[in-house]
Amino acid sequence: MSSHKKLSETYHWKTLRRDEKGYPWGFFYDGGRKTNKMFYAISDSWLDTHFFHQVFYNDFPEYFLINRASKGLGNSQIIDMVQQDLDLLKKLDVEVVFLVVFTEVGRRNRDFENVSPKKFESTHDYFGSIMNSQYDKIKDLIKDYPHHITTGFVSNNFNQNKSILDFCGKSSMTKPNNVFTVVSNGIYDFLKDRNNIFKFNFADDVQKSLDLKEYMNSLECVDQTYHPDRYKVYEDFLENVFLDLQNNKNML
């Protein structure tokens, strides 16, 4: 862990990149760091953000960060990218720690290859089963490495790890459970157009997605684009990640 002061203690959230003296982020260059371990992170836009980058650089200087997160990334892509990158990572004589943060199901057509929809009447039940299958795949890929697997804003139904959303502050609302698609454009239209295959109760399914979106919008640390907008979210999240890595069989 870093001996640096926390960014959330230095930069007010409304200014983000200026400290109490008015100096911008990065004004004092902190060079000369030596890293001997690699931290590989992958997700969608919930890790593809300067908040995550800067917090990690500030709090965990002993790690070389590879952040493969990208806006709009889907779970099937995440699995494929990790599998492809492992071929190179295995050749490196360096400790590698993995952080995998799944996003909503249904962003890619390949998601539907995991589970048949025939035995489901709900989009979220079906998508939840798909996510379980995707979790099994990624866990098997990185089982020989220290790792932490969770979700960003959708429900985590595959292990006990908290989602990033759980670190986004307070709300007067209760967080909806078992919601696996929220903001993907057109996914419900895609399913409805194929209602001979996906025989779901779409009215209830859409409402569950809207309920989670409303909950996200009510959180004090989520902005109008439905993304975390504070350093402290990622400070608390990463602290929880490393605590998990140290306390269970995925020890560092």
C-alpha positions as CSV (number, residue, x, y, z in Angstrom):
1,M,0.0,0.0,0.0
2,S,1.1,3.6,-0.6
3,S,2.2,6.0,2.1
4,H,0.6,8.8,0.0
5,K,-2.3,10.7,1.3
6,K,-5.6,9.5,-0.2
7,L,-6.8,11.4,-3.2
8,S,-10.3,11.8,-1.7
9,E,-8.6,13.6,1.2
10,T,-6.6,15.8,-1.1
11,Y,-8.9,16.7,-4.0
12,H,-12.4,17.9,-3.4
13,W,-14.9,15.9,-5.5
14,K,-16.4,18.9,-7.2
15,T,-13.0,20.0,-8.5
16,L,-11.5,16.5,-8.8
17,R,-8.1,17.5,-10.1
18,R,-7.2,20.4,-7.8
19,D,-6.1,20.1,-4.2
20,E,-6.8,22.5,-1.4
21,K,-4.0,24.8,-2.5
22,G,-5.2,24.9,-6.1
23,Y,-2.5,22.6,-7.5
24,P,-3.8,20.3,-10.3
25,W,-3.5,16.6,-10.3
26,G,0.0,15.5,-11.4
27,F,1.6,18.9,-10.6
28,F,4.2,17.2,-8.4
29,Y,5.5,14.4,-10.6
30,D,6.2,11.3,-8.5
31,G,8.9,9.5,-10.5
32,G,11.4,6.9,-9.6
33,R,8.9,4.2,-8.6
34,K,10.0,0.6,-9.0
35,T,7.4,-2.1,-9.6
36,N,7.9,-5.8,-9.4
37,K,4.3,-7.1,-9.7
38,M,1.7,-6.8,-12.3
39,F,-2.0,-6.0,-11.8
40,Y,-4.3,-6.9,-14.7
41,A,-7.7,-5.3,-14.6
42,I,-10.5,-5.7,-17.1
43,S,-14.1,-4.4,-17.3
44,D,-16.2,-2.0,-19.2
45,S,-16.3,1.8,-18.6
46,W,-16.6,1.3,-14.8
47,L,-12.9,0.7,-14.7
48,D,-12.1,2.7,-17.9
49,T,-12.0,6.0,-16.0
50,H,-9.4,8.4,-14.6
51,F,-10.7,7.8,-11.1
52,F,-9.6,4.2,-11.2
53,H,-6.3,4.9,-12.9
54,Q,-5.3,7.7,-10.5
55,V,-6.4,5.9,-7.3
56,F,-4.5,2.8,-8.3
57,Y,-1.4,4.7,-9.2
58,N,-1.6,6.6,-5.9
59,D,-2.5,3.7,-3.5
60,F,-0.6,0.7,-5.1
61,P,2.7,2.0,-6.4
62,E,4.3,-1.4,-6.1
63,Y,2.2,-2.7,-9.0
64,F,2.5,-2.2,-12.7
65,L,-1.1,-1.7,-13.9
66,I,-2.4,-3.2,-17.1
67,N,-5.9,-1.9,-17.5
68,R,-7.8,-3.6,-20.4
69,A,-11.1,-2.0,-19.5
70,S,-12.9,-0.3,-22.4
71,K,-16.2,1.5,-22.7
72,G,-19.0,-0.8,-23.9
73,L,-17.0,-4.0,-23.4
74,G,-19.2,-7.1,-23.0
75,N,-18.6,-10.2,-20.9
76,S,-17.9,-12.5,-23.8
77,Q,-15.2,-10.1,-24.9
78,I,-13.8,-9.9,-21.4
79,I,-13.4,-13.7,-21.4
80,D,-11.8,-13.8,-24.9
81,M,-9.4,-11.0,-24.1
82,V,-8.2,-12.6,-20.9
83,Q,-7.7,-15.9,-22.7
84,Q,-5.7,-14.3,-25.4
85,D,-3.6,-12.2,-23.1
86,L,-2.8,-15.2,-20.9
87,D,-0.6,-16.6,-23.7
88,L,1.7,-13.6,-23.3
89,L,1.4,-13.2,-19.5
90,K,2.4,-16.8,-19.0
91,K,5.7,-16.1,-20.7
92,L,6.6,-13.2,-18.3
93,D,8.5,-14.0,-15.2
94,V,6.4,-11.7,-13.0
95,E,3.6,-12.1,-10.5
96,V,0.2,-11.3,-12.0
97,V,-2.9,-10.4,-10.0
98,F,-6.3,-10.3,-11.9
99,L,-9.3,-8.1,-11.3
100,V,-12.3,-9.0,-13.5
101,V,-15.4,-6.9,-13.2
102,F,-18.3,-8.2,-15.3
103,T,-20.9,-5.9,-16.8
104,E,-24.5,-6.5,-17.9
105,V,-25.3,-9.5,-19.9
106,G,-26.5,-9.3,-23.5
107,R,-24.1,-6.8,-24.9
108,R,-22.8,-9.3,-27.4
109,N,-24.6,-12.0,-29.3
110,R,-22.1,-14.5,-28.1
111,D,-23.5,-14.1,-24.6
112,F,-26.5,-16.2,-25.6
113,E,-24.4,-19.2,-26.6
114,N,-23.8,-20.0,-22.9
115,V,-27.3,-21.1,-21.8
116,S,-30.5,-22.1,-23.6
117,P,-33.5,-19.8,-23.0
118,K,-36.1,-22.6,-23.2
119,K,-36.4,-23.2,-19.4
120,F,-36.7,-19.5,-18.5
121,E,-39.6,-17.1,-18.3
122,S,-37.7,-14.0,-17.2
123,T,-34.9,-12.1,-18.9
124,H,-33.1,-11.6,-15.7
125,D,-33.3,-15.2,-14.6
126,Y,-32.0,-16.2,-18.1
127,F,-29.2,-13.5,-18.0
128,G,-28.3,-14.5,-14.4
129,S,-27.7,-18.1,-15.5
130,I,-25.6,-16.8,-18.4
131,M,-23.5,-14.8,-16.0
132,N,-23.0,-17.8,-13.8
133,S,-21.7,-19.7,-16.8
134,Q,-19.4,-16.8,-17.7
135,Y,-18.1,-16.7,-14.2
136,D,-17.2,-20.4,-14.3
137,K,-15.2,-19.8,-17.6
138,I,-13.2,-16.8,-16.3
139,K,-12.5,-18.4,-12.9
140,D,-11.2,-21.5,-14.7
141,L,-8.9,-19.4,-16.9
142,I,-7.3,-17.5,-14.0
143,K,-7.5,-20.2,-11.2
144,D,-3.8,-20.4,-10.9
145,Y,-3.4,-16.7,-10.2
146,P,-4.4,-14.4,-7.4
147,H,-7.7,-13.0,-8.6
148,H,-10.9,-11.1,-7.6
149,I,-14.0,-11.4,-9.7
150,T,-17.1,-9.3,-9.3
151,T,-19.5,-6.9,-11.2
152,G,-19.7,-3.2,-11.7
153,F,-23.3,-2.1,-11.5
154,V,-25.3,-5.2,-12.2
155,S,-26.0,-7.9,-9.6
156,N,-23.3,-10.4,-8.6
157,N,-25.0,-13.8,-8.3
158,F,-21.9,-16.0,-8.5
159,N,-19.8,-15.2,-5.4
160,Q,-19.8,-13.1,-2.2
161,N,-17.8,-10.2,-3.6
162,K,-19.3,-6.7,-3.5
163,S,-20.1,-4.9,-6.8
164,I,-18.5,-1.5,-7.4
165,L,-22.0,-0.1,-7.0
166,D,-22.0,-1.1,-3.4
167,F,-19.3,1.5,-2.8
168,C,-21.1,4.4,-4.4
169,G,-22.5,6.0,-1.3
170,K,-26.0,6.2,0.2
171,S,-29.5,6.2,-1.2
172,S,-32.9,6.4,0.3
173,M,-33.9,3.6,-2.0
174,T,-33.4,-0.2,-1.6
175,K,-31.1,-1.7,-4.1
176,P,-33.0,-4.1,-6.5
177,N,-31.6,-7.7,-6.5
178,N,-31.0,-10.0,-9.4
179,V,-30.9,-7.4,-12.2
180,F,-28.5,-8.3,-15.0
181,T,-29.2,-5.8,-17.8
182,V,-29.8,-2.1,-17.3
183,V,-28.7,0.4,-19.9
184,S,-27.8,-1.6,-23.0
185,N,-29.6,0.0,-25.9
186,G,-32.0,-2.2,-27.8
187,I,-31.6,-5.5,-25.9
188,Y,-35.2,-5.8,-25.0
189,D,-36.3,-5.0,-28.6
190,F,-33.9,-7.7,-29.8
191,L,-35.5,-10.2,-27.5
192,K,-39.0,-9.1,-28.3
193,D,-38.4,-9.5,-32.0
194,R,-37.5,-13.1,-31.3
195,N,-40.3,-13.9,-28.9
196,N,-40.6,-17.4,-30.4
197,I,-37.3,-18.0,-28.8
198,F,-37.3,-15.7,-25.8
199,K,-40.7,-16.2,-24.2
200,F,-40.3,-13.8,-21.3
201,N,-42.5,-11.4,-19.3
202,F,-40.9,-8.3,-20.7
203,A,-43.1,-5.8,-18.8
204,D,-41.8,-7.0,-15.5
205,D,-38.2,-7.4,-16.8
206,V,-38.1,-3.8,-18.2
207,Q,-39.4,-2.5,-14.9
208,K,-36.6,-4.3,-12.9
209,S,-34.0,-2.6,-15.2
210,L,-35.7,0.7,-14.7
211,D,-35.7,0.2,-10.9
212,L,-32.0,-0.4,-10.8
213,K,-31.4,2.6,-13.1
214,E,-33.4,4.7,-10.7
215,Y,-31.5,3.3,-7.7
216,M,-28.2,4.2,-9.5
217,N,-29.4,7.7,-10.2
218,S,-30.3,8.1,-6.5
219,L,-26.8,7.3,-5.2
220,E,-24.7,10.2,-4.0
221,C,-21.5,9.1,-5.9
222,V,-23.0,8.3,-9.3
223,D,-23.3,10.9,-12.0
224,Q,-25.9,11.5,-14.7
225,T,-24.2,9.0,-17.0
226,Y,-24.6,6.3,-14.4
227,H,-20.9,6.1,-13.5
228,P,-19.1,6.7,-10.2
229,D,-17.8,10.3,-10.0
230,R,-15.6,10.2,-6.8
231,Y,-12.1,9.0,-6.0
232,K,-13.4,7.4,-2.7
233,V,-15.6,4.9,-4.6
234,Y,-12.4,3.3,-6.1
235,E,-10.4,3.7,-3.0
236,D,-12.9,1.8,-1.0
237,F,-13.5,-0.8,-3.7
238,L,-9.8,-1.5,-4.2
239,E,-9.2,-1.7,-0.5
240,N,-11.9,-4.4,-0.4
241,V,-10.4,-6.2,-3.4
242,F,-7.0,-6.4,-1.7
243,L,-8.5,-7.4,1.6
244,D,-10.2,-10.3,-0.2
245,L,-7.0,-11.3,-1.9
246,Q,-5.2,-11.4,1.4
247,N,-7.9,-13.1,3.5
248,N,-8.8,-16.0,1.2
249,K,-7.2,-18.7,-0.9
250,N,-6.4,-16.1,-3.6
251,M,-3.7,-14.7,-1.3
252,L,-1.1,-12.4,-2.7
